[in-house]
Amino acid sequence: MKYYIYLFILIGSILKVNQHAIAQTTVPQTEQFQNRIVDSIFSKTLSESRDFWVRLPDNFRPDSDEKYAVIYLIDGFSLESTLEAVYGNYWGHYLPHMILVGISNRNNRIRDLTTSQIKMRRGSAMNDETGGAEIFTKFMEEELIPYIDSKYPTMNYRTLIGHSYAGLFTINMLVNHKHLFQNYIAIDPSLDWDDQKLLKEAKQKLSTESYEGKSLFVSLAAEQLHMWNEEINMENIMDDSSEFTLFARSIIEFSNYTKSQKKNGLNFSWKVYNEDLHGTVPLPSIRDGLIFLFEWYQFKSPQKYNNPETPIEELVSLLKVQEQIYTEHFGVPTAPMIDEMLNGYGYMNMQMGQPEKAFMFFEMNIKYNPTSANAYDSMAEYYESQSDKENALKYLNKAYELSGDDYYKERIEALNKK
């Protein structure tokens, strides 16, 4: 049975029920479960195969022309459940539908993600291979991203997320390869690496180059700022000069400096998580980071949509403004709401006895999602509520034509008997 989405006036939440048919896609050399795909490509740059997973949006339909922003997650198989937990709870009002990509760094992680070669770290010999970030960046730019763009309906709006060494890699991507991504989340980044080499380079570039249109969120886990000295805290840590606090001091120095650079155009925020450790900080960081990066996406005046006294003309005007904001950021024409919310507001207004508003939302859903059988079915329900059997059948037939689903055929037969 198809899903329904209701938007409650007081809490503005969306209750999601599984769709009647989950969109499927055929991708060669993949293992697929519903809308999650595990894949790999052989990289000439890395001279090895590299695994990754792709999570398609809940509203993905192979026959649709809709394109999606993409999130790339470093250490993708380790942090997959963390990203999906945040995304699964916040898409809709806070986040758009997006394609998620998680890249494996299970083998040679330090090599892939560190930005320079070193022989010693924290007083001990560094036996791992290091300094391969530029090579891994080349793999992403010349092989992985083009592959994803060729296989899936992506738009040129990308977010990069990395933790620890991957956070170091993420900041290096912003500083030295800013053309690849619009958004960056660097979670407890290892900016102490190689005597703060990247930190020093970043300070020079942030003061001289433009980062207009780019956004960065940085986090710091502050539960254990010093391995041995519990008296070290955020108030006195910058007075300490020991190797044990260099990791945290590097993040603080970078963040304070970046915040002070008002003229480079970078949209920047950082947050200290006083009750989190290095291993627990990814979850709150991804949540807060994505909400910060997509603050512009959130509805303006959401109460207006839920208030039955808001004139329809005002709603149309608000939706036009929302559409302009989305189109400006994504760089392509974009609907003012995701299809589930257009549908949901249509049903909400039907329930509130406001058919004119309901029709407006259902009509807009069809306009922006012309291949969605569910959009036509919802319009059919609207016409049924208005005792307009002829138009209800018209839209049900269109839903059946698009999907071939027996559910709509049964709906047509039942309506014809009335």
Secondary structure as the mmCIF struct_conf table of DSSP 4:
data_model
#
loop_
_struct_conf.conf_type_id
_struct_conf.id
_struct_conf.beg_label_comp_id
_struct_conf.beg_label_asym_id
_struct_conf.beg_label_seq_id
_struct_conf.end_label_comp_id
_struct_conf.end_label_asym_id
_struct_conf.end_label_seq_id
STRN STRN1 LEU A 7 LEU A 7
TURN_TY1_P TURN_TY1_P1 ILE A 9 ILE A 11
STRN STRN2 ILE A 14 ILE A 14
BEND BEND1 HIS A 20 ALA A 21
TURN_TY1_P TURN_TY1_P2 PRO A 28 GLN A 29
STRN STRN3 GLU A 31 PHE A 33
TURN_TY1_P TURN_TY1_P3 GLN A 34 ASN A 35
STRN STRN4 ARG A 36 SER A 43
TURN_TY1_P TURN_TY1_P4 LYS A 44 SER A 47
STRN STRN5 GLU A 48 ARG A 55
TURN_TY1_P TURN_TY1_P5 ASP A 58 ASN A 59
TURN_TY1_P TURN_TY1_P6 PRO A 62 ASP A 63
STRN STRN6 TYR A 68 LEU A 73
TURN_TY1_P TURN_TY1_P7 ILE A 74 SER A 78
BEND BEND2 LEU A 79 LEU A 79
HELX_RH_AL_P HELX_RH_AL_P1 GLU A 80 TYR A 90
STRN STRN7 TRP A 91 TRP A 91
TURN_TY1_P TURN_TY1_P8 GLY A 92 TYR A 94
STRN STRN8 LEU A 95 LEU A 95
STRN STRN9 MET A 98 ILE A 103
BEND BEND3 ASN A 107 ASN A 108
HELX_RH_AL_P HELX_RH_AL_P2 ARG A 109 LEU A 113
BEND BEND4 THR A 115 SER A 116
BEND BEND5 LYS A 119 LYS A 119
STRN STRN10 MET A 120 ARG A 121
TURN_TY1_P TURN_TY1_P9 ARG A 122 GLY A 123
STRN STRN11 SER A 124 ALA A 125
BEND BEND6 ASP A 128 ASP A 128
HELX_RH_AL_P HELX_RH_AL_P3 ALA A 133 PHE A 139
HELX_RH_PI_P HELX_RH_PI_P1 MET A 140 LEU A 144
HELX_RH_AL_P HELX_RH_AL_P4 ILE A 145 LYS A 151
BEND BEND7 TYR A 152 TYR A 152
STRN STRN12 THR A 154 HIS A 163
TURN_TY1_P TURN_TY1_P10 SER A 164 SER A 164
HELX_RH_AL_P HELX_RH_AL_P5 TYR A 165 ASN A 176
TURN_TY1_P TURN_TY1_P11 LYS A 178 HIS A 179
BEND BEND8 LEU A 180 LEU A 180
BEND BEND9 GLN A 182 GLN A 182
STRN STRN13 ASN A 183 ILE A 187
BEND BEND10 ASP A 188 ASP A 188
TURN_TY1_P TURN_TY1_P12 LEU A 191 ASP A 192
HELX_RH_AL_P HELX_RH_AL_P6 TRP A 193 LEU A 206
TURN_TY1_P TURN_TY1_P13 SER A 207 THR A 208
BEND BEND11 GLU A 209 GLU A 209
TURN_TY1_P TURN_TY1_P14 GLU A 212 GLY A 213
STRN STRN14 SER A 215 ALA A 221
TURN_TY1_P TURN_TY1_P15 GLU A 223 GLN A 224
BEND BEND12 LEU A 225 TRP A 228
TURN_TY1_P TURN_TY1_P16 GLU A 230 GLU A 231
TURN_TY1_P TURN_TY1_P17 MET A 234 ASN A 236
HELX_RH_3T_P HELX_RH_3T_P1 ILE A 237 ASP A 239
BEND BEND13 SER A 242 SER A 242
HELX_RH_3T_P HELX_RH_3T_P2 GLU A 243 THR A 245
HELX_RH_AL_P HELX_RH_AL_P7 LEU A 246 SER A 260
BEND BEND14 LYS A 263 ASN A 264
STRN STRN15 ASN A 267 TYR A 273
TURN_TY1_P TURN_TY1_P18 ASN A 274 GLU A 275
TURN_TY1_P TURN_TY1_P19 HIS A 278 VAL A 281
HELX_RH_AL_P HELX_RH_AL_P8 PRO A 282 LEU A 293
TURN_TY1_P TURN_TY1_P20 PHE A 294 PHE A 294
HELX_RH_3T_P HELX_RH_3T_P3 GLU A 295 TYR A 297
BEND BEND15 GLN A 298 GLN A 298
HELX_LH_PP_P HELX_LH_PP_P1 PHE A 299 PHE A 299
BEND BEND16 LYS A 300 SER A 301
HELX_RH_AL_P HELX_RH_AL_P9 PRO A 302 ASN A 306
TURN_TY1_P TURN_TY1_P21 PRO A 308 GLU A 309
BEND BEND17 THR A 310 THR A 310
HELX_RH_AL_P HELX_RH_AL_P10 ILE A 312 PHE A 330
BEND BEND18 GLY A 331 VAL A 332
BEND BEND19 PRO A 336 MET A 337
HELX_RH_AL_P HELX_RH_AL_P11 ASP A 339 GLN A 351
TURN_TY1_P TURN_TY1_P22 MET A 352 GLY A 353
HELX_RH_AL_P HELX_RH_AL_P12 PRO A 355 TYR A 368
TURN_TY1_P TURN_TY1_P23 PRO A 370 THR A 371
HELX_RH_AL_P HELX_RH_AL_P13 ALA A 373 SER A 385
TURN_TY1_P TURN_TY1_P24 GLN A 386 SER A 387
HELX_RH_AL_P HELX_RH_AL_P14 LYS A 389 SER A 403
HELX_RH_AL_P HELX_RH_AL_P15 ASP A 406 ASN A 416
TURN_TY1_P TURN_TY1_P25 LYS A 417 LYS A 417
#
